Amino acid sequence: MLTIAKLSQNIGQPVLRSLAIAGLAIAAIGVGVVPDITRPAPHLFDTVAQAQNVTNDEIQSYARAVLDMEPIRQSAYNDIKKIVTPNAPPNIACNAGASFSGLPGNARQIAVTYCNESRRIVRDNGLSIERFNQITSQIQGGDVDLERRIQSAMRQLQ
């Protein structure tokens, strides 16, 4: 569920939520989950239970991955926007080829490249796509403490 959508420029809760949504999207690449971000994602008990114990190393890896992905996401979004103007770019789910089907060839290739790069970034930062997805799901599920820890790590890394 890697989406290419404009994020707020403030480093605060709105940005963290947006980055978390983008992160969840990336994580879903490997597991085939495309949650609708307009409603709460359903949770499987074992997935939530595994995500509850997020280590400090995982917090750092997650924060680095999200920060590393953001400039690439913004660039891909802007490039696709130029191609599809006057329409707004659609939400792109990296694990759902159908979300690419309405894009012109160049825009489709930009989205594919972005999805591949995002997957690499998550892995290069020491997380599996599944684990990244679990952490993001926990944030979206309202774990304020986890969100605060990740936000703090992101601020320290910037």
Summary of the structure (lengths in Angstrom):
residues: 158
radius of gyration: 14.8
end to end distance: 25.5
largest distance: 45.0
contacts: 509
relative contact order: 0.24
helix: 66%
strand: 0%
